Amino acid sequence: MNPHEVILYPLMTERSVYMIENENKLVFIVNREATKHDISKAVQSLYRVEVKSVNTLISRKSVKKAFVKLTESHDSSDLAIRLGIL
């Protein structure tokens, strides 16, 4: 699967800002068919960061969210600034 097809857009909410600042995590809306491995590879190739873990959730509106935790060597706030969400 193409990385641009996997990652649809970053999610910007109060909770996601808290996760960026305190947990080194980013939240993305992703393709429903994407697996955790697909999401990890897409984030690594698109944004050139190392991913520690990926958790997913399908909301009541049938939207799949991916909570991507970065390694300690990469800062999620730097990536959020590059993406324009902070």
Secondary structure, DSSP 8 states (H G I E B T S, - for coil): --HHHHEEEE---HHHHHHHHHH-EEEEEE-TT--HHHHHHHHHHHH---EEEEEEEE-TTS-EEEEEEE-TTS-HHHHHHHHT--
